[in-house]
Each structure stands twice: as C-alpha cells, then as structure tokens.
C-alpha cells in the first residue's frame, strides 16, 4: 500500500514542475518533499525523478503514479463528502483561497462566523489571485476559492469546477485632490486618456482589465507605475504621481489628498465562489458559501439573487 502523503508529494512535483514549486504549494521544505519522493521510490522499486542539469523530469513510472494519485484523491474526496453528508454537519478541514480585497472585504468575517457556528470545521485561508486560486482548487490544495472577472476580462473556468455568484463589485476613478478633474461628478475613459496610470503588474487580471477599458478608444493607457497592492497604489496616488481605478470592495479609508469619482460607464467585476464538482454534496462547502453570502458587504457592491447560485 502506497503512502498517500508521498503520492501527494509526487503529484505536486508533476503539477508544479519542480521540487521547489511542489514544496511551496504543499507548505513543506524542498528537503521534505525530496525525502517523500525517495521513500516512494523505495516502496515502488522504481526511479521516479530524473535529475539532469538542475532540472527535474518525471519518469514514466512517476507519471503512472501521479495519475493514480489523482484518482485516489478524487475517490477520497467523494467519500469525505458522503461521510459529512451522513453526519449532516460541516466537519474536517476546509481551505479557502481568496484575493486580497475579498479577504479584507468579507472573507475574514465569513471565516469568523464559520468558526463560531461550526466548531468541528477547521477553516484555513490562502491569499491568492484568481488564476492561481483556480489552480489550487483544481489540484485539491484548496477546497473553495473566491475569484472575480471584470466586465471586459472574463475568467475561464475548467469544466471540473462548480461555480456560484456572490456579488458585483464596482470600481471608481481615483485622482489626486489637486487634479483638474477632481471636482467632476463623473469621468469617462476618454477624460483620462492622457493620464499616467498606477496599475497592477503585467499579467494580472486587473492590468488586463485596465488595458481593455481603453481599447475602444484605440489607445493604450500609460501605466507608469505597476504596483499590485491597492494600499501602495493609494500612497503613490496621494503623492500626485498618477491616477488609478479602485474597487469598492475592501477599500480602506482614503487620505484627504485623494478624490474618488464614479466612472461612466461604471467598471464592474463579478465575484464568484468555485469548488470541485465532485465535492458538491459536502456540507462544509455549502456552509462556507452561506457564510460568504451572509457577509457580502452592502452599499455600492451588489449581491445577486439567491437563485443565481
């Protein structure tokens, strides 16, 4: 009988392409992952990793075991769901992945509510951008993820995932208080076509969203400052270095040197929860969804009807 933790270690190496990547995903040290693989090699009597020139390649035997590990994990997850369903209460460990503004905006409050209401449920949180969070869920490293896609930048989900809408978040233009447009009631992308922008790094969904927001004008925004954290963006904004667009979800109080103005048309992103379809019947998933919806913020962010789930 093969040790499941060793199979998970091999599966992570297959997914991430390196021992270091597998260690980061599993929360182990690279040495610990290497030890698990070495023990699995002794158990199977097969060489599993081909190390050449600093690179790691899986052998045919390793790929066979990695595929078997996927099947084993799927069976175990379905079994766990059925056991929880028999108990009719959320139990065990649940790992939630969520991007930073979702963590601040409502996920923290949702997890606190779960901790109070379901003592047998061990909730964990991993901060992650939507694309990485989807990968975590697909690989079984997270049970559920809060993700988003902007109105002009849709997010592609694998067919193995189930999805439920949580709500809609709106973004506003943010300008230094001394900006010539700071006293406007609304602004359009055309009004901001010549500005220097503070935005997220290339490759991030919010970066792509900003670029696409100006595509209809036939111009590319001048993103002079690529900064991923909104708090750092606000610091640059307050210093008068550029303009940005800030989502309303999880927005901290802004300094008096910053003005927020609604955009026309209003940029919006749809927030959703995703999980593996094979865990559909797991009570912990349903309890977490209910908690996320219960703590969705009011005000300018909108929540869909319950039947949208």
Buried (B, 14 or more C-beta within 10 A) or exposed (E): EBEEEBBBBBBBBBBBBBBBBBBBBBEBEBEBBBBBBEBBBEEBEBEBBEEEEEEBEBBEBBEBBBEBBBEBBBEEBBEBBEEBEEEEBBBBEBBBBBBBBBBBBBBBBBBEBBEEEBEEBBBEBBBBBBBBBBBBBBBBBBBBBBBBBBBBBEBEBEEEBBBBBBBBBBBBBBBBBEBEBBEBEBBEBEBBEEBEBBBBEEEBBBBBBBBBBBEEEEEEBEBEBBBBEBEEBBBBBBEBBBBBBBBBBBBEEBEEEBBBBBBEEEBBBBBBBBBBEBBEEBBBBBBBBBBBBEBBBEEBBEBBEEEEB
